[in-house]
Amino acid sequence: MPTISMFYGILIRMFFRDIERHNLPHIHADYQGYVAVYSIYDGKLLAGQLPSNKHKLVVAWIEIHKDDLLADWELAVNGKKPFPIKGLDQ
């Protein structure tokens, strides 16, 4: 599972061919032992949790980079490596 971005200690990852469980474009966010899965379309929390302040950062980042994330999703579901995406602190 490649890390496609990192900001404020949050790792954003996208699994290759990860469509079985959630069936919609999504990312995985990891922060100090917390793991959450977010919809790329609307930033909705699909599973897990992050601390409130980190959750807000991830939702904002998704909104800013939605087009890039959807392009990466197409690569990932086809078994190709997604491109890195800038974090909020860059």
N, C-alpha and C positions, 0 to 999 in steps of 0.2 A: 504494500500500500504506500504509494509515494506521498511525501509531504509536498503540497503545492504552495503553501504559504506558512509564514510564522510571524506573529506579532504579539507583543506584550505577554510573552510566555505561552501563547496559544498556538498549538500545531494544527494546521488544517490539512486533512488528508482526503484522498479520493481512492477508493478501491477499484481495481480492474474488474470489469464485468459484475459489479455489485448491484444487480437488478432483481435478484431472487427475493430478498427480504422486504425491500421498501418499494420497488417498482417505479420510483420516480427519481428524477435527478436530485442528488443530495450530497452533502459533505459530512465528514466526521471531524469534530473539533475535540482536541485533547488539551486539558490544562490541569497539571498537578494531580493526576489520579482521577479527575473527572473526565467523562466522555459523553459527548452529546452528538446527535445526528440531526441535521437541519435540511429542510427543503431548499433547493436553490431557487425555485420559483418565487417563494414568498417569505423565506427565512423562518418558517414555522418549525418549531421544535418537534421532531418526530419520535425521538427516543433519548433517554438519558437526561443529564442535566449538567450545567456549568454554574459557577457562582454568578449571581445577578449582574454584576458589573462586566464580567467577561461575556456573558450571554448577550448583553446589549452591544458589545463591540463586534461580536460575530454577526449578529443580525444586520448591523450597519455595514460591515464589510461585504456581506452577501449582496446587499442592495447596490453598493457601489460597483461590484464586480460581476454582476449577474450574467452579462453577455460572455465574459471570459470564462466563467464557471460552466455555462452551458456548452461552450466550445470544448472545454476540457472534458466535460461529461461524455460527449460524443467520442472523443478519443479513448477515454477509459473503458467505456462499454464495448468498444471494438478491440480491446486488448492493447491499445497503444498508450505510451506514457504521456500523461497530461503535462502541460507547460506550467512553470512556476507563475504565481500571481503575486504582485506586490502586496505587502501588508499595510496596515494602517499607520505604522510607525516609520515608513520609508518615504 
